[in-house]
Every structure is written in C-alpha cells, then in structure tokens.
Amino acid sequence: MSAVFACQGFGNLAASIVAIVVLACFKSAIREDVFMLDYVWRICLGFGAIPGGITLYWRLTMPESKSFQAEANKRAAAGADAEAGALPDTENEMLLTKNNNIQTPLDEQLAESSRNASNLGALVNEKYAGSINHTAENTDATEQPIKTARLETFGQYFGQWKNMKVLLGTSLAWFVVDVAFYGINLNSSVVISAIGFSGDVQSGDPYDVLTRNCLGNIIINVLGSVPGYWISVFTIEKLGRKWIQLMGFAALTVLYVVIGFAYHKILDASNVAFIVLFTLAQLFQNFGPNVTCFVWPGEVFPTRFKATAHGISAASGKLGAIVAQAGLMTLKDRGGPNEFIPHLIEIFALFTLVGFFVTFWIPESKGKTIEEITGETD
C-alpha cells in the first residue's frame, strides 16, 4: 500500500510536466490572447482523468484478496442460515396434526371425520394459504434482518473503547496531517520565489511566468516530496508504521515551530535556510504521517469493517483539507498580504502535536496478520 500511495509523488511531477507541455503547445496563442489559458487548464484537468480511468479498470478486473473472499463466504453462509430459519415448517405442522388425529379412538375418529369432512378442504386451504403468505413475507424480509445484524455488529465492535480508539486514532491523525499538508503548501509560492522561479502573470509574459512556476514545483517535489515517499516505502517494514508516524509528527512539530516563530528572521537572513527547512518539512510529511495515515487504516481493522473504517479515516483527512484551504487560507492576508502565514504555521505545529499523541491509540501492524492485530481468530 505504501508503494501505491508513493506514486502520488510521481503524479505531482507528471502534473507539472503535462502543464509545461500543454503551455508549450499554446505558446503563440497565449501570447496573442491571454484568455487562451482557459483551454490550457481545462486540458490539464482532463488529462488527470486518464490515470483515474486506467486505475478503475484495473481495480474492477483485480481478484479479491483471500481474506475478503473468506469473509464473503462467511456472510453468504450466514445469509443462507438466516433464510432457512425464517421459513415455516408447514409440512411438519401438517404431519403433527395427522399424527394427533391417528391417536384418537377409531369410533371417535369416524364420528369426527363425518362431521368435519365438509370442512377438511377449507382447513387445508386455510393452512396452505397462511403458509404461502407467511413464506412470502419472510422471503421478502430475509435481507433486512441480515442487514440489521450487520449494523448491530458494527455498532457492537466499535462500541468497545479498545476498538473505537483505533478508529479515532486513524481518523484524527489523517485529519491533522491534511490540515498541515494542504496548509503548508501556502508557502510553496514563497519557496518558488526564493529559488527564482516566480513572476507576475499580469505584468510579465504569462507563458514564461507559468512555465517557470511549473519548473519550480518540479524542483520542490524532487527536493522533498518524492524522496520522502520512497524512503517510507523502503523502510516501513523495517521501522514500522508507528515509529515512522511518531517520528514524522515530532519532526514536523519542531520544524513548524521554528519556521513559524522565526519566519521573517529566516527569510531576511537566508533564502537557502528557508528552502532547507521547507524541504525538510516536505520530506517528513511523506517520510512520516502522509504515507502511514493511508497505509495503517487498511491493516488494523477486521476485513468486514476495513473499507468502512478506512473510508471514515480518509473522509476525516478530506475534512482537514477543507479546514486548511477554505478556513485557514482565508486568514493568510490578515494584517497585510501573507502577514498571517507565520501564525498559521504555528497553528499547524499544534495540529501535528495532536497527531503525535493520537498515534499511540493505533496498534503496530508490522509483520502481523489481521487476526493478530484485531485479536479475532474466527
């Protein structure tokens, strides 16, 4: 899973490369009419759907894991048992009635048979009609009890603190790392400017400015992001998920405190120092919680809850991205252009500190089976 997620780094590089190529194709048109950039960004956005479509096809044709197949078989067996138990045993009831009638004395049985002969057909029809209706009702309701039981099982499992704290740990960790991950990228323009790859689209040549901006993004990704992803891939089975995440959150907290409280002093003293600190932050985001927050929820929950729990954790991360971009980003110009950015980075340090502590709620999964992690043997 870590290698899958690490491809995000290559995706970031590919996005900048595609943008450069598309810009080059529209170079003359952009210089004649800047509104031709509208076509550029739409084409770039469309290219993003291509790997998504390929991935969807591969996923739909990929065989399911053995643990998922075993869980599916168990659910099918449980459904068959529930369906069999829901059907009325009409034949046994009729047989029991017949046996009870046989046990009566012969003369009494003959007398009763003469009195009830006219009602026998009605009695049988009534019994069978009721059985058919009862069978239809139970057949239609077969799926509902199974679904209800599944919901009860989910509630019972996560109703225990030992299980709920794992879900809270994965969700909160993903939330705080995405607040910091998407928020710290507010500073990418500062870094791009520091390395000489920025410009003003309105006063300069839009083609040159945007092309240089894309090159600056490539440099930033190559310096910190991509190495961080692949260091995680090659060390995650040796160091473990918990160690990497704890180390990443601790390093990010220290770096954000330094960058936040000494923001202007660092920029005034040395652009190189700021670039180094920013690159380290990018490195420890990915050689740290940005990778483990994706991998870990896919390993610490039982198979029957894995997709749901991973989805809850991922949704928490997207909520963190919204908080960073739609919430905190609106504060960055408070007091002047980019004046509040140092304080935002200080806030990010608080978030990553929270992530450090909630990591202790998640069990280490390195070298363990799902049964060993969850304590379930059935």
C-alpha positions as semicolon CSV with decimal commas, in nm:
position;residue;x (nm);y (nm);z (nm)
1;M;0,000;0,000;0,000
2;S;0,286;0,239;0,069
3;A;0,419;0,196;-0,286
4;V;0,072;0,268;-0,425
5;F;0,048;0,589;-0,223
6;A;0,405;0,689;-0,308
7;C;0,301;0,717;-0,671
8;Q;0,131;1,040;-0,563
9;G;0,477;1,197;-0,579
10;F;0,517;1,090;-0,940
11;G;0,167;1,220;-1,005
12;N;0,266;1,563;-0,877
13;L;0,566;1,562;-1,107
14;A;0,355;1,444;-1,400
15;A;0,103;1,723;-1,341
16;S;0,373;1,989;-1,374
17;I;0,523;1,819;-1,681
18;V;0,182;1,795;-1,852
19;A;0,121;2,163;-1,777
20;I;0,455;2,259;-1,932
21;V;0,381;2,056;-2,246
22;V;0,030;2,198;-2,288
23;L;0,160;2,551;-2,229
24;A;0,422;2,495;-2,500
25;C;0,150;2,382;-2,742
26;F;-0,044;2,704;-2,679
27;K;0,262;2,931;-2,656
28;S;0,182;3,154;-2,956
29;A;-0,190;3,158;-2,883
30;I;-0,134;3,263;-2,520
31;R;0,091;3,550;-2,620
32;E;-0,170;3,673;-2,865
33;D;-0,467;3,622;-2,631
34;V;-0,414;3,550;-2,262
35;F;-0,765;3,406;-2,238
36;M;-0,638;3,102;-2,428
37;L;-0,513;2,989;-2,086
38;D;-0,872;2,884;-2,028
39;Y;-0,814;2,597;-2,271
40;V;-0,483;2,511;-2,106
41;W;-0,618;2,446;-1,759
42;R;-0,918;2,253;-1,894
43;I;-0,692;2,025;-2,097
44;C;-0,463;1,972;-1,797
45;L;-0,765;1,884;-1,584
46;G;-0,887;1,639;-1,848
47;F;-0,552;1,460;-1,858
48;G;-0,599;1,387;-1,488
49;A;-0,895;1,163;-1,571
50;I;-0,679;0,927;-1,779
51;P;-0,486;0,757;-1,496
52;G;-0,807;0,750;-1,293
53;G;-0,987;0,559;-1,567
54;I;-0,699;0,313;-1,607
55;T;-0,687;0,255;-1,232
56;L;-1,064;0,195;-1,221
57;Y;-1,038;-0,070;-1,494
58;W;-0,752;-0,248;-1,318
59;R;-0,939;-0,243;-0,989
60;L;-1,257;-0,386;-1,140
61;T;-1,063;-0,673;-1,301
62;M;-0,840;-0,742;-0,999
63;P;-0,919;-1,058;-0,798
64;E;-1,026;-1,001;-0,439
65;S;-0,793;-1,089;-0,152
66;K;-0,820;-1,424;0,024
67;S;-0,932;-1,258;0,348
68;F;-1,211;-1,075;0,165
69;Q;-1,323;-1,396;-0,010
70;A;-1,328;-1,580;0,323
71;E;-1,538;-1,303;0,478
72;A;-1,775;-1,303;0,178
73;N;-1,820;-1,681;0,212
74;K;-1,899;-1,645;0,582
75;R;-2,158;-1,377;0,506
76;A;-2,316;-1,593;0,234
77;A;-2,336;-1,890;0,472
78;A;-2,490;-1,672;0,743
79;G;-2,744;-1,541;0,492
80;A;-2,837;-1,895;0,387
81;D;-2,883;-2,000;0,751
82;A;-3,097;-1,697;0,823
83;E;-3,314;-1,765;0,519
84;A;-3,360;-2,130;0,613
85;G;-3,450;-2,037;0,969
86;A;-3,707;-1,783;0,855
87;L;-3,917;-2,031;0,650
88;P;-4,213;-2,201;0,830
89;D;-4,205;-2,577;0,870
90;T;-4,552;-2,629;0,723
91;E;-4,506;-2,996;0,639
92;N;-4,407;-3,079;0,999
93;E;-4,712;-2,897;1,128
94;M;-4,938;-3,096;0,894
95;L;-4,765;-3,420;0,990
96;L;-4,807;-3,344;1,360
97;T;-5,178;-3,275;1,308
98;K;-5,212;-3,602;1,121
99;N;-5,038;-3,796;1,400
100;N;-5,259;-3,638;1,663
101;N;-5,564;-3,742;1,467
102;I;-5,437;-4,102;1,445
103;Q;-5,401;-4,121;1,821
104;T;-5,779;-4,076;1,875
105;P;-6,002;-4,386;1,919
106;L;-6,139;-4,538;1,600
107;D;-6,508;-4,477;1,671
108;E;-6,443;-4,121;1,782
109;Q;-6,224;-4,061;1,477
110;L;-6,502;-4,188;1,244
111;A;-6,757;-3,965;1,410
112;E;-6,532;-3,665;1,389
113;S;-6,443;-3,738;1,025
114;S;-6,812;-3,739;0,926
115;R;-6,869;-3,405;1,098
116;N;-6,554;-3,240;0,962
117;A;-6,544;-3,384;0,611
118;S;-6,710;-3,075;0,473
119;N;-6,459;-2,851;0,650
120;L;-6,146;-3,052;0,568
121;G;-6,085;-2,884;0,231
122;A;-6,134;-2,542;0,383
123;L;-5,899;-2,628;0,670
124;V;-5,623;-2,744;0,437
125;N;-5,667;-2,447;0,206
126;E;-5,656;-2,212;0,501
127;K;-5,337;-2,370;0,634
128;Y;-5,161;-2,366;0,298
129;A;-5,277;-2,012;0,218
130;G;-5,144;-1,890;0,550
131;S;-4,819;-2,078;0,496
132;I;-4,774;-1,930;0,149
133;N;-4,839;-1,578;0,273
134;H;-4,611;-1,632;0,572
135;T;-4,339;-1,771;0,343
136;A;-4,363;-1,474;0,106
137;E;-4,344;-1,226;0,393
138;N;-4,037;-1,396;0,540
139;T;-3,869;-1,432;0,200
140;D;-3,911;-1,059;0,133
141;A;-3,776;-0,976;0,478
142;T;-3,481;-1,215;0,464
143;E;-3,228;-0,947;0,367
144;Q;-3,346;-0,691;0,626
145;P;-3,259;-0,899;0,937
146;I;-2,915;-0,971;0,788
147;K;-2,851;-0,602;0,724
148;T;-2,977;-0,513;1,072
149;A;-2,746;-0,771;1,224
150;R;-2,454;-0,628;1,028
151;L;-2,529;-0,280;1,161
152;E;-2,555;-0,414;1,512
153;T;-2,223;-0,593;1,471
154;F;-2,055;-0,271;1,352
155;G;-2,200;-0,083;1,647
156;Q;-2,104;-0,353;1,893
157;Y;-1,747;-0,372;1,762
158;F;-1,676;-0,001;1,769
159;G;-1,885;0,042;2,082
160;Q;-1,586;-0,100;2,270
161;W;-1,326;0,164;2,355
162;K;-1,035;-0,061;2,258
163;N;-1,170;-0,065;1,900
164;M;-1,314;0,285;1,887
165;K;-0,985;0,444;1,993
166;V;-0,814;0,281;1,692
167;L;-1,070;0,439;1,457
168;L;-1,036;0,772;1,635
169;G;-0,659;0,743;1,612
170;T;-0,653;0,679;1,236
171;S;-0,919;0,945;1,169
172;L;-0,770;1,220;1,385
173;A;-0,417;1,152;1,259
174;W;-0,532;1,178;0,897
175;F;-0,729;1,494;0,979
176;V;-0,438;1,681;1,138
177;V;-0,180;1,575;0,880
178;D;-0,401;1,701;0,598
179;V;-0,456;2,032;0,773
180;A;-0,078;2,075;0,783
181;F;-0,012;1,914;0,442
182;Y;-0,251;2,136;0,248
183;G;-0,185;2,437;0,466
184;I;0,194;2,438;0,442
185;N;0,164;2,445;0,064
186;L;0,057;2,806;0,112
187;N;0,432;2,865;0,134
188;S;0,518;2,698;-0,195
189;S;0,494;3,036;-0,370
190;V;0,744;3,178;-0,120
191;V;0,989;2,895;-0,192
192;I;0,938;2,923;-0,568
193;S;1,012;3,295;-0,541
194;A;1,321;3,229;-0,329
195;I;1,468;2,995;-0,590
196;G;1,391;3,243;-0,868
197;F;1,105;3,066;-1,044
198;S;0,817;3,304;-0,972
199;G;0,675;3,603;-1,156
200;D;0,372;3,824;-1,206
201;V;0,130;3,699;-1,471
202;Q;-0,029;4,042;-1,511
203;S;0,291;4,241;-1,564
204;G;0,505;3,972;-1,729
205;D;0,471;3,721;-2,009
206;P;0,200;3,475;-1,889
207;Y;0,360;3,186;-2,077
208;D;0,705;3,241;-1,924
209;V;0,569;3,301;-1,573
210;L;0,354;2,987;-1,567
211;T;0,622;2,770;-1,724
212;R;0,878;2,880;-1,467
213;N;0,621;2,823;-1,193
214;C;0,575;2,465;-1,308
215;L;0,953;2,415;-1,311
216;G;0,969;2,549;-0,956
217;N;0,704;2,300;-0,846
218;I;0,906;2,018;-1,002
219;I;1,215;2,129;-0,807
220;I;1,020;2,140;-0,478
221;N;0,879;1,791;-0,535
222;V;1,216;1,644;-0,631
223;L;1,386;1,801;-0,328
224;G;1,149;1,681;-0,057
225;S;0,823;1,512;-0,151
226;V;0,931;1,230;-0,383
227;P;1,231;1,120;-0,169
228;G;1,009;1,120;0,140
229;Y;0,751;0,893;-0,022
230;W;1,006;0,634;-0,129
231;I;1,206;0,640;0,191
232;S;0,881;0,534;0,357
233;V;0,829;0,256;0,102
234;F;1,173;0,105;0,165
235;T;1,170;0,141;0,545
236;I;0,810;0,086;0,650
237;E;0,852;-0,290;0,701
238;K;1,175;-0,238;0,894
239;L;1,093;0,062;1,111
240;G;0,719;0,002;1,143
241;R;0,420;0,227;1,090
242;K;0,408;0,366;1,442
243;W;0,774;0,464;1,455
244;I;0,760;0,642;1,118
245;Q;0,441;0,828;1,208
246;L;0,566;0,932;1,553
247;M;0,897;1,045;1,410
248;G;0,724;1,235;1,129
249;F;0,480;1,417;1,356
250;A;0,760;1,504;1,602
251;A;0,986;1,637;1,325
252;L;0,703;1,839;1,170
253;T;0,610;1,991;1,506
254;V;0,969;2,109;1,562
255;L;1,008;2,238;1,206
256;Y;0,678;2,426;1,211
257;V;0,763;2,586;1,545
258;V;1,099;2,702;1,406
259;I;0,958;2,823;1,073
260;G;0,653;2,985;1,232
261;F;0,820;3,177;1,514
262;A;1,128;3,275;1,310
263;Y;0,960;3,316;0,972
264;H;1,068;3,668;0,884
265;K;1,408;3,637;1,051
266;I;1,490;3,330;0,842
267;L;1,376;3,491;0,515
268;D;1,570;3,809;0,591
269;A;1,884;3,617;0,684
270;S;1,897;3,347;0,418
271;N;1,666;3,219;0,145
272;V;1,871;2,899;0,140
273;A;1,795;2,833;0,508
274;F;1,422;2,878;0,445
275;I;1,436;2,642;0,146
276;V;1,619;2,380;0,354
277;L;1,361;2,398;0,635
278;F;1,071;2,387;0,390
279;T;1,228;2,089;0,210
280;L;1,272;1,905;0,540
281;A;0,908;1,969;0,621
282;Q;0,809;1,819;0,285
283;L;1,040;1,525;0,347
284;F;0,900;1,441;0,691
285;Q;0,542;1,482;0,576
286;N;0,592;1,193;0,337
287;F;0,857;1,002;0,531
288;G;0,602;1,022;0,805
289;P;0,227;1,054;0,854
290;N;0,122;1,137;0,499
291;V;0,208;0,779;0,397
292;T;0,128;0,594;0,719
293;C;-0,214;0,761;0,756
294;F;-0,309;0,597;0,425
295;V;-0,150;0,258;0,490
296;W;-0,237;0,198;0,854
297;P;-0,621;0,207;0,837
298;G;-0,606;-0,064;0,573
299;E;-0,434;-0,302;0,815
300;V;-0,573;-0,258;1,167
301;F;-0,944;-0,332;1,119
302;P;-1,126;-0,663;1,060
303;T;-1,197;-0,741;0,697
304;R;-1,572;-0,687;0,733
305;F;-1,516;-0,330;0,858
306;K;-1,195;-0,242;0,676
307;A;-1,342;-0,049;0,384
308;T;-1,582;0,146;0,604
309;A;-1,320;0,231;0,865
310;H;-1,065;0,331;0,601
311;G;-1,333;0,545;0,435
312;I;-1,413;0,720;0,764
313;S;-1,043;0,788;0,819
314;A;-0,997;0,918;0,464
315;A;-1,306;1,140;0,494
316;S;-1,157;1,288;0,809
317;G;-0,846;1,373;0,610
318;K;-1,051;1,547;0,341
319;L;-1,225;1,743;0,616
320;G;-0,879;1,854;0,729
321;A;-0,801;1,968;0,374
322;I;-1,122;2,173;0,372
323;V;-1,032;2,330;0,706
324;A;-0,688;2,425;0,571
325;Q;-0,794;2,558;0,232
326;A;-1,141;2,703;0,294
327;G;-1,085;2,802;0,657
328;L;-0,727;2,883;0,747
329;M;-0,633;3,004;0,400
330;T;-0,876;3,294;0,436
331;L;-0,666;3,424;0,727
332;K;-0,329;3,437;0,550
333;D;-0,367;3,802;0,443
334;R;-0,488;3,921;0,781
335;G;-0,286;4,232;0,863
336;G;-0,149;4,253;0,507
337;P;-0,052;4,026;0,216
338;N;0,078;3,693;0,360
339;E;0,124;3,859;0,702
340;F;-0,061;3,586;0,892
341;I;0,128;3,295;0,737
342;P;0,379;3,266;1,027
343;H;0,091;3,229;1,273
344;L;-0,076;2,970;1,050
345;I;0,242;2,763;1,057
346;E;0,241;2,789;1,438
347;I;-0,117;2,658;1,432
348;F;-0,003;2,369;1,210
349;A;0,254;2,283;1,476
350;L;-0,027;2,245;1,728
351;F;-0,216;2,015;1,492
352;T;0,086;1,791;1,431
353;L;0,147;1,771;1,806
354;V;-0,206;1,634;1,845
355;G;-0,127;1,382;1,572
356;F;0,179;1,266;1,765
357;F;-0,028;1,174;2,070
358;V;-0,324;1,007;1,895
359;T;-0,075;0,780;1,715
360;F;-0,039;0,586;2,042
361;W;-0,400;0,468;2,005
362;I;-0,317;0,269;1,691
363;P;-0,157;-0,078;1,724
364;E;0,158;-0,158;1,529
365;S;0,081;-0,380;1,230
366;K;0,434;-0,455;1,108
367;G;0,481;-0,828;1,049
368;K;0,139;-0,920;1,193
369;T;-0,169;-1,086;1,044
370;I;-0,510;-0,922;1,064
371;E;-0,611;-1,181;1,323
372;E;-0,315;-1,096;1,545
373;I;-0,382;-0,722;1,517
374;T;-0,755;-0,736;1,590
375;G;-0,748;-1,032;1,829
376;E;-1,008;-1,218;1,622
377;T;-0,941;-1,581;1,535
378;D;-1,279;-1,677;1,383
